[in-house]
Amino acid sequence: MGDRSGIFAGSDPFEIARGWLAEAETSEPNDPNAIALATVDGAGMPNVRMVLLKEIEADAFLFYTNYGSAKAREIDVSGRAAFVLHWKSLRRQIRVRGWTSREDSLKADEYFRSRSLQSRLGAWASRQSEPLSSRAALVAEVARVTASKGISPARPSFWGGIRIKPVEVEFWADGAFRLHDRFQWRRESPGDEWSVIRLSP
């Protein structure tokens, strides 16, 4: 386990990540749970975009999306994804790489119901990542969906969670003279025991 102490101490990387995120929620001005999510398409071309991490589970990280989106289609092809959480206010980041699976059961239903009505209607109306003729066309589709789905729309089958079970989690904190602290947690596959090493900055 090296010489880990302070903000790096602990035997569970998910617990450490939850602690860091809780700190960021008090200091980061906007969206402390924003992650830069990286995927690759079938030809191996990388892609990255910002999404909101919604939960750090006991052994995974969870976000939600339209399953027709580019990110979801790319994840379907590879079964893998990576992301980074970066907090400028704390001068820290967490990098994650792992295997993916869908969360499209009751948990996804519950989260969908917790969203604002506008967000739920928007999820129905948007054909995410598909060409759009105009904003007016999108607004018209929202109006059509509102008329047909009412004030309590159920979760659409094309929308749900994506769970990332990591095989690597790296915690990074800024250090004086650019001598940063980096600890990488690694395992061969989800469910295996972790090994932890300190990396050079």
C-alpha positions in Angstrom: 0.0 0.0 0.0 3.0 2.3 0.0 3.1 5.4 2.1 -0.5 6.4 1.6 -1.9 8.7 4.3 -4.2 11.7 4.7 -6.5 12.1 1.7 -5.2 8.9 0.1 -5.7 6.7 3.2 -8.1 3.8 3.1 -8.7 0.2 1.9 -11.6 1.0 -0.5 -11.1 3.2 -3.6 -14.8 3.8 -3.9 -15.0 5.1 -0.3 -12.0 7.4 -1.0 -13.7 8.6 -4.2 -16.9 9.4 -2.3 -14.9 11.3 0.2 -13.2 13.4 -2.4 -16.5 14.1 -4.2 -18.1 15.2 -1.0 -15.3 17.7 -0.4 -15.6 19.0 -4.0 -19.4 19.5 -3.4 -18.4 22.2 -0.9 -15.8 23.9 -3.0 -16.4 23.4 -6.7 -18.7 26.2 -8.1 -20.6 24.1 -10.7 -21.2 20.4 -11.2 -18.6 18.8 -8.9 -19.8 15.4 -10.3 -19.0 16.3 -13.9 -16.8 13.6 -15.6 -15.0 13.7 -18.9 -16.2 10.3 -20.3 -14.0 8.7 -23.0 -15.1 5.9 -25.4 -13.9 4.5 -28.7 -16.0 3.7 -31.8 -15.8 0.5 -33.8 -12.8 1.8 -35.8 -10.9 2.7 -32.7 -11.4 6.4 -33.0 -11.6 8.0 -29.5 -14.4 10.3 -28.3 -14.8 12.3 -25.1 -17.6 14.4 -23.6 -18.8 15.8 -20.3 -21.5 13.9 -18.4 -22.7 13.9 -14.8 -21.8 11.0 -12.6 -24.9 10.2 -10.6 -23.7 7.6 -8.1 -20.6 5.9 -6.7 -21.8 2.5 -5.8 -20.1 -0.2 -3.7 -18.1 -1.4 -6.7 -18.9 0.8 -9.6 -19.6 4.3 -11.0 -23.0 5.1 -12.6 -24.3 7.7 -15.0 -27.4 7.9 -17.2 -27.9 8.5 -20.9 -29.9 7.9 -24.0 -28.9 4.5 -25.3 -29.1 5.8 -28.8 -26.4 8.4 -28.1 -23.0 8.1 -29.6 -21.5 7.4 -26.2 -23.9 4.5 -25.5 -23.4 3.1 -29.0 -19.7 3.2 -28.6 -19.8 1.6 -25.2 -22.1 -1.2 -26.7 -19.3 -1.9 -29.2 -16.4 -2.0 -26.8 -17.9 -2.8 -23.4 -15.4 -0.4 -21.9 -15.1 3.2 -20.9 -12.8 5.6 -19.1 -13.4 8.9 -17.3 -11.7 11.6 -15.3 -13.1 13.7 -12.4 -11.2 16.9 -12.1 -11.6 19.5 -9.4 -9.7 22.7 -10.0 -10.8 24.1 -6.6 -9.1 21.1 -4.8 -6.3 20.5 -7.3 -7.2 16.9 -7.5 -8.4 14.3 -10.0 -9.6 10.7 -10.2 -9.0 8.7 -13.3 -11.0 5.5 -14.0 -10.9 2.7 -16.6 -13.2 -0.3 -16.6 -15.9 -2.6 -18.0 -19.4 -1.4 -18.6 -23.0 -2.7 -18.3 -26.4 -1.2 -18.5 -28.6 -0.3 -15.6 -32.1 -0.5 -17.0 -34.1 -2.0 -14.2 -36.0 -0.5 -11.2 -33.1 1.6 -10.2 -33.2 3.4 -13.5 -36.9 3.9 -13.2 -36.5 5.4 -9.7 -33.8 7.8 -10.9 -35.9 8.8 -14.0 -38.9 9.6 -11.7 -36.6 11.8 -9.5 -35.7 14.1 -12.5 -37.6 17.3 -13.2 -40.6 17.0 -15.5 -38.8 19.1 -18.1 -35.8 16.7 -18.1 -38.1 13.6 -18.4 -40.0 15.1 -21.3 -36.7 16.2 -22.9 -35.4 12.6 -22.6 -38.4 11.4 -24.6 -38.2 14.2 -27.2 -34.4 14.2 -28.0 -33.0 11.7 -30.4 -29.6 12.2 -28.9 -26.6 12.5 -31.2 -28.9 12.4 -34.3 -29.0 15.3 -36.8 -31.6 18.0 -35.9 -33.0 20.4 -38.5 -33.6 23.3 -36.0 -34.2 24.1 -32.4 -37.8 24.9 -33.3 -38.2 21.3 -34.4 -36.9 20.1 -31.0 -39.3 22.5 -29.2 -42.2 21.2 -31.3 -41.3 17.6 -30.5 -41.2 18.5 -26.7 -44.7 19.9 -27.1 -45.9 16.8 -28.9 -44.4 14.5 -26.2 -45.9 16.7 -23.5 -49.4 16.3 -25.0 -49.0 12.5 -25.4 -47.1 11.6 -22.2 -48.7 14.0 -19.8 -47.2 15.1 -16.5 -45.8 11.7 -15.3 -44.0 10.1 -18.2 -42.5 6.7 -17.6 -38.8 6.0 -18.4 -38.4 5.3 -22.1 -36.8 2.0 -22.9 -34.0 3.8 -24.8 -32.9 5.7 -21.7 -31.1 4.4 -18.6 -27.9 3.9 -16.7 -24.4 2.8 -17.7 -22.3 1.3 -14.9 -18.5 1.3 -15.1 -16.8 -1.4 -13.0 -13.2 -0.3 -12.9 -10.0 -2.2 -13.3 -8.0 0.9 -12.7 -8.6 3.9 -10.4 -6.0 6.6 -10.0 -6.0 9.3 -7.4 -4.0 12.4 -8.2 -3.3 15.5 -6.0 -1.2 18.5 -6.9 2.1 18.8 -5.2 4.7 21.6 -4.7 7.3 22.0 -7.4 5.1 19.7 -9.7 6.0 16.7 -7.4 2.4 15.5 -7.5 1.1 12.5 -5.6 -0.4 9.7 -7.6 -1.7 6.3 -6.4 -3.1 3.8 -8.8 -5.4 1.0 -7.8 -5.3 -2.0 -10.2 -7.0 -5.4 -10.6 -7.3 -7.8 -13.4 -11.1 -7.8 -13.6 -14.0 -6.6 -11.5 -14.3 -8.6 -8.3 -10.6 -9.3 -8.0 -8.4 -7.9 -5.2 -6.8 -4.5 -5.7 -3.1 -3.8 -5.7 -2.0 -0.2 -5.1 1.2 1.4 -6.3 2.6 4.9 -6.1 3.3 6.4 -9.6 5.9 9.0 -10.4 4.4 12.5 -11.1 
